[in-house]
C-alpha cells in the first residue's frame, strides 16, 4: 500500500497521541506539529489510496 507502511503507521500513531495531549490548546508547544503530521498523512493517503467514484 504505502512506500513504507511502518513510517505511515508511526505518523498516524504520533498524530493521535498529540491530539490526545494537545486537545484544542493552540498555545501548546507542539500544537503546530499536528498540522505538519496531518499534511504528511494526507499526502501519503492521497498518493496511495484508490479514489472513490461517488457518482
C-alpha positions as CSV (number, residue, x, y, z in Angstrom):
1,X,0.0,0.0,0.0
2,X,2.4,2.7,1.2
3,X,6.1,3.0,0.3
4,X,6.9,2.4,3.9
5,X,3.8,1.4,5.9
6,X,5.8,1.4,9.2
7,X,6.6,5.1,8.8
8,X,2.9,5.8,7.9
9,X,1.7,3.9,11.0
10,X,4.2,5.8,13.1
11,X,3.0,9.1,11.7
12,X,-0.7,8.2,12.5
13,X,0.2,7.0,16.0
14,X,2.2,10.1,16.8
15,X,-0.6,12.3,15.4
16,X,-3.2,10.5,17.5
17,X,-1.1,10.9,20.7
18,X,-0.5,14.6,20.0
19,X,-4.2,15.2,19.5
20,X,-4.9,13.5,22.9
21,X,-2.2,15.6,24.6
22,X,-2.8,18.9,22.9
23,X,-6.5,18.9,22.5
24,X,-7.6,22.3,21.4
25,X,-4.8,24.2,23.1
26,X,-3.2,26.1,20.2
27,X,-0.6,27.6,22.6
28,X,0.7,24.1,23.4
29,X,4.4,24.0,22.3
30,X,3.8,21.0,19.9
31,X,0.5,22.2,18.5
32,X,2.0,23.2,15.2
33,X,3.4,19.7,14.7
34,X,-0.1,18.4,14.4
35,X,-0.6,20.4,11.2
36,X,2.7,19.0,9.8
37,X,1.8,15.4,10.6
38,X,-1.7,15.9,9.2
39,X,-0.3,17.2,5.9
40,X,2.2,14.3,5.7
41,X,-0.5,11.7,6.4
42,X,-2.9,13.3,3.9
43,X,-0.2,13.3,1.2
44,X,0.5,9.7,1.7
45,X,-3.1,8.7,1.7
46,X,-3.8,10.8,-1.5
47,X,-0.8,9.2,-3.2
48,X,-1.6,5.6,-2.2
49,X,-5.3,5.1,-1.6
50,X,-7.7,4.5,-4.5
51,X,-10.1,7.3,-5.4
52,X,-13.7,6.6,-4.8
53,X,-16.2,7.2,-7.6
54,X,-19.2,8.7,-5.8
55,X,-21.5,9.0,-8.9
